[in-house]
Amino acid sequence: MKQSSWEGKKVTIVGLARTGLAAAKALLAKGAKVTITDSEVEEKLRNYMQQLPPEVEFRLGGHPDEVFTDADVIIPSPGVPLNIAPIVQAQAAGIKIMSEIELAYRFTEVPIIGITGTNGKTTTTTIIGQLLNAAGKKTFVGGNIGVPLVEEALSPFKKDFWVAELSSFQLESIILFRPHIAVLLNVTPDHLDRYNSFEEYLYAKAQVFSNQTPDDFAALNADDELVEKLAPTIRAKKIFFSRRKKVDEGTMIRNNWIVGRFNGQETKICSLKKIRLKGKHNLENLLAAAAVGMVCGIAPEVIAKCFEKFEGLEHRLEPVANIKGIQFVNDSKATNIGAAIKSLESFDTPVILIAGGKDKGTDYAPLVRMIRQKCKEVILIGQAKNKIRQALGGFKIIKEAETLEDAVGMAFADAELGEVVLLSPACSSFDMFIDFEHRGKVFKEAINALI
């Protein structure tokens, strides 16, 4: 049962950015006493502070113990690890640790479609939102992309669905959170700089199913061995999507069509020839979206029209330019090894790969195998370049660049007609850039300079 009263509850919010701000406003509206703590100093947070009333207490420039031990509930922002000492001590004392998505869930009765996975979350979330809107449903799309769920919880405008991208960080500290439809796209090693093991990361992802009942739905990638292994533990009604094999209930590929199979009936949804979105991994994303669409009662022709129009998102296998027969592709969002592998799988012509950035503690061996199959040359940037070079061993052509702009110039000089210059870093961007979007923008600006 959802908690109904926050009146007088002492709540500590850890981290004052957009999520922390939205959580504070929601809690104040419900009568809670809010304290916000952040490691940053007041000067850097003043813009957020000015948006809150004077009764909010701020403890900035660190995390004093008393704001944790005196709280009834602690809400850490997604970027705050749960293993920091004050949170560990609070948990040991029996104080509730609650994520922002858990808070939002307690403030709404709108059915939630939650999408998680290592790669493809944003694309799939966006497409599902478009499908529902095209079917005339009032839909909010947010979560790990765009607007925090708890901010939408305050909206006076009633929605038919929330479509939420969910990260492992958000799912770590749920209690009652229960999406009506939960989608798990794939699981590959990621964020091992935050988690003690891959198993811990996998457990966080699997939390999306933990509160579901047989009245709910779980959409699972039948081509991902780890996802398939989770199926017996899930109580919700299971539907599968696959680009490689037949499924009894869900979506699949047959004779170059996306086909839905539900209640023993097969329905053609969309011809692959009409889909603009590139990449085999994006085909999995479309299959997942089609499965959700069918469960929501969306007509196949509506799904097909959306798929035929959708061209993809910026920084995700994004074609940038073709210069003298050389194709430049921006996949800056490939911030882990699994994403970079899927990106390379999309090309049948020789690739000059630009990779590297801030290492996330993962093993590069699976990526090296794909590089040997697909790449003519690798140009390395960032903090991880030495580690990647060692993993590549005796690969034929490995170069290093001090900047991304230099890497683009080197790649252009070495590329030949019909080849691809691909930015797919397999690392986070924080050693050289603000975020992956900044990295992708710099890549595109360097290409425009060549033009």
N, C-alpha and C positions, 0 to 999 in steps of 0.2 A: 504493500500500500504506500502511495506517495505521501511524503510529509506535507502537511497542509499549513502548518504555522511556523513562521520564522520570527514572529514578534518577540523582541528582546533577546534573540539568540546572538551570542558573541561570535563573529565570523572573522577569521584572518585570511586575507587574500595575499598570496605570495606572487608578486610580479605585477607591476602597473604598466601594462601596455593595453592594446585594444581589448583583449580578453578580460584582463583584470578590471578595466574601466566598466565594461558591460556587466560583469558579474556584480560589481559594487552597486551600480544603478539598480539592478534587479533586486538585490537584497535590501537596499534602502527602501525601495517601493513596498517591500513586504514587512518592513518594520524591524529589520535586523540592525545590530550595532556592528559597524564595519571598521576594521583596522587593516591598513594596507602596508605591507613591508616589501622593500625592494633594495637590491644591492647597489643600485644607482643612486646618485645624489640628487637633491631637490632641483638643481639647475637643469638637469637633463629631463626631468619629469614634470616640469611646471605646467606644460600644455595640458597634460592629463589631469593634474591636480586641480586646475582651474575649472574643470568640468564637473567637479563634485562639490557637495555642500560642506559647510564648515564642521558639521558633526563627525565627519570621517577623520579618523586618527591615522596619521602617516608616520611610519618608522622607517626612515630611509638611510642609505649608505651602509646597510648591513641587515642582519636578521637577528634581533635580540630574542633570547630564549623566552621571555615572558609573554610575547605576543603569540607564541605557539602554545605554551603550557596553560594560558588563561582562556584559550578559545574553546568554544563548543564544537566548531567545525573549522577545518582548514581547507582552503581552495587554492591549490597551486596552479599557476599558469602552465601550459603544456611544455614550455621550455625549461621548467624547473625540475631537476631530477628528484625522485622520491627518496633517494639515499643520502640526501644532505642531513647532517646531524639533527637539526631541530625537528624535521619531519619524522625521522626515525624515532626520536624520543617521544614525540607526540603520539605516534602510533602505539608505542609500547605502553603509553598511559591511557590508551583506549579512546583517544580523541579521533573523531571521524575525519578522514581525508577524502575529499570529494572533488572530482574533476568538474570543470565548467560544463561539460555536456551532461553530466549527472544532474547538476543544478538546473540546467535548462529543461531536462526531462521532467523534473518535478513541478515545473511551472506550465506544462502544456498537456493537452489531450490529443494533439494532432499526431496522426500516425507518422512514424519516422522511417525513412529508407536510408540505411547506413551503409556506406561503401568504404571498405578498407582493403589493404594489400600493400605490398612493397612498392609496386609500380602500377601506373594507370589510374590511380584514384581520381585525379582531377578531371581527366578526360571522360571517364565513365560517369562521374557525378554530373558533369555538365550535360552530357548527352541525355541522361535520365531526366534531368530537369527540363530539357527541351521537349522530350517526348510527352511528358505530363502537361506542359503548357500547350503543346500542339493539340492535345486531346481535350483541352478546355478546363483542365484542373488548375486551381489556384495553388501555386507552388513556391516555396522558399528553397533556395539553394545556397548552402553555406557550410559552416563548420570549419574544417581545417583550411578551407579556401574562403576568402571574403569575410562575410559577416559571422561572428560567433553565434552559436545557437541561442545563448542566453540573451543576446541582444534582440533577436527575433521574438523571443518569449514575451517581450514587453510590447510587441506590436499590437495595435488595436484591430488590425485587419486579419480576419480569420483565413487560414489556409486549409487546403485539402490534404497537402503532404508537406513534410520537410524532407528534403534530399540533402544528406549530410556526408561530406567527406570526413572520415575519421582516421586519425593517426594512432599509432600504438601509444604515443605519449598521452593522448586523451583517454584511451581505453584502459590505461593502467589502474586508474582509481575510480572506476564506476562501482555502484552498489546495486541500484535498481534499474539502471538504464537498459531499455529494451526496445530495439528497433523492430517494427512489424516485418520489415524485409531487411535482412542483413546480407551483404555481398562481400565475399572474400575472393579477390582477383588472383592473388599469387602470394607466395612467401619466399623470399631469398634473403641471404644475410645482409643486414643493414643496421646502422646505429649501434654497432658493437663498441663504439666509444662511450656509449651510455649504458648498455646492458652488459651483465656479467657473462652471458652466454647467448648463443643463437636460440637455445630452447626458451630462455627467458623472454626474448623478443617474440618468438612464435606464440608463447602463452599470452602475451599482451594483445596480439592480434586476435587470437581465438576468443578473447573476452567479449567480442561483439555478439557472440552467440549465447553467452552464459546465462542470460535471463529469459531467453526465448522459450515459448511454449509450443505445443502442437498447433496452435492457432496462427502461428507466425510462419515466415518463409526464410529459408537460407539458400542463397544462390552461390554455388560452388564451382570452381574451375576444375573440371574433370581431367584436365591435362597437367595439372600440378600435383605431383605425388604427395607433397606435404598437406595440401589442402584436402585431397581425397582421403587421407588418413584420418583427418579430423571428423569426417562425416558420421561415423558411428556414435560419436559423443554428443551429437547435436540433436536436440529435442524437436526443433522446428521441422516443418515439412521441407524436404530437400528437393531443390531443382538444380540441375547441372547445366553447364555450358561447355562446349568443346569444339575446337576446330580440327580435331584429329580422329574422333571416334563417335559412334552412335550413343545417344543417351536415351534413357527410358522416359525421362520427364525433364524438359528444358529446351535448350537451343543447340544447334549443331550446323555443320556444313554438309550439304548434299548436292552433288551435281552443280557446283558453283552458285548455290543459293544458301542464304541463311534460312534455316527451317526451324520452326517451333513444333515441339511434340508435347501436348498436354492432354491428360485424360484419354490417352490412346489415339488421339487424332493428330495428324501431321498437317502443318500449315506452312506454305511458302511465305516468307516475309520480305526478303530483298535479294535481288541479284547482286553477286559480288562485282559484276562488271560495272554497276552503276555507283559503286562506293568510291568516294574521292579520298578518303582517309588512307594514308599509306602505313605499311608496317604490319607484320604478322601479329605482333602484340596488340596492335589497335583493333585487329579483327576479334581478338578475345574480348576486348573492352566493349565492342559492339554486340557481341553475343551475350555478354552479361547484361547490357542495357536492354536488349531485346527480351531476355528472359524476365526481367523486372517489368518491362512494359506489358508483356502478355499476362503476367500475374495481376497487374493493375487494370486489366481489361481494355487495354489500348488496341485499336484495330491494326492489323498487319500493314494496311496501306498507309496509315499515319506513321508508323515506325519506319517504313520504307522511305517515305518522303523526307523525314528527318535525316536518315542515314545518307541519303543521296545528296543532301545539301551540306552536311557537316564536313568541314575541311581540316579540322584539328585546331589545336591551341598553340599559342606562341611558345617558343623554346622547347617544343616537344616534337622532334623529328620535323622541324619546320624548314621547308625549302626557302633559301634566302636569295640566291641568284645563280645564274648560269653564265660564266664568263669564259669565252673561247672554248665552249664545249666542256667545261669543268663545272660540276655541280657542287654548290656549297650548302650544307645542311646544318642547322642549329638544333642540337639536342642537349642544350645546357641543363635541362631538367634531369638528365641522366646522372643523378648524384650518388648512384650506387652501382655495383658491378652487374647486378641482374638487369638493370635498365640499359646499361651500355651493351651488354650481350644481345638483348632484344633489338636494340638499335642496329647493331652490325648485321644481325640476321635479316634485316630488311633489304640489304643490298646484294646484287649479283655482279656488280662491277667492282674493280679494285678500289680500295678505300685508303686514303691518307687520314689517319685518326689523330686528332688532337685530344689528349687525355691528361689527367692529373689535377691536383688541387689539394684540399685538406683531406688527409687519410682518415677513414672511419673505422680502422681496425679490422678490416676484412681481408680474406685471402684472395689474391689476384689470379690464382691458377685457372679458375674457370674462364675468366676473361682472356687470359693468354691463349687458351686453346682456340677461342673464337677469333682472336687477332691473327693467329697463324693461318686460319682458313680464309679470312676476308681481307686482310690489310697488306698493302704494298709497303707502307711506311708508318711509323708512329712518331709523333712529336709530343714530347712531354713538357708539362709546365707545373709549377707549384711545389708545395712541400712534399708531395708524395712521389715526385719524379724518380728519386733514387730507388725507392721501394719497388716501383713498377718496373724500372729498368732491370733490377735484379731478378724479378719474376719473369721477365721476358727472356732472360738468358741470352742465347745466341741468335735472337731474331735478326733478320737480315739488315734492316735499316731502322735505327733508333736515333732520333735527334732530340736536343733539348733547347728550349727557348726561355728567355727571361720574362717575356711578357706574352700575352695572348696575341697582341698585334704582331709581334715578331713571328709567332707560330703560324699565323695566317699567311704572312708574306713568304715564309719558308715553304709552306704547303703549296701555295700557288706556283712557286718557282719549280717545284718538283713534280706537280701534277701534269698529266697528259690528257689528251682528248678522250672524253667518255668516262673519266675517273671522278671520284667523289671525295671532297674534303669535308670531313665530318667532325664537328665538335661534340663529343660524347664523353665527358670527363671521368665518369665512374667514381667521382669524389665530390665532396661538398665544396662550396665556393669561398668559404670564409677566410681563407689565407690571403686571397688577392682581391676579393670583391665583397660587396654588401650582401649579395644573395645570388641565386642562380639566374634571376632575371637581369641583374646588373651584368653578370658574366655574358649572358646571351646578347645583351645590347652592345657590349664592347665588341663581341665577335662580329655582329652585323655591321657595326660602324667601320671595323677594319676591312670588311669585304667591300663596303661602299667606297672606301678610300681607294681600293684597287680599281674599281669601276671608273 
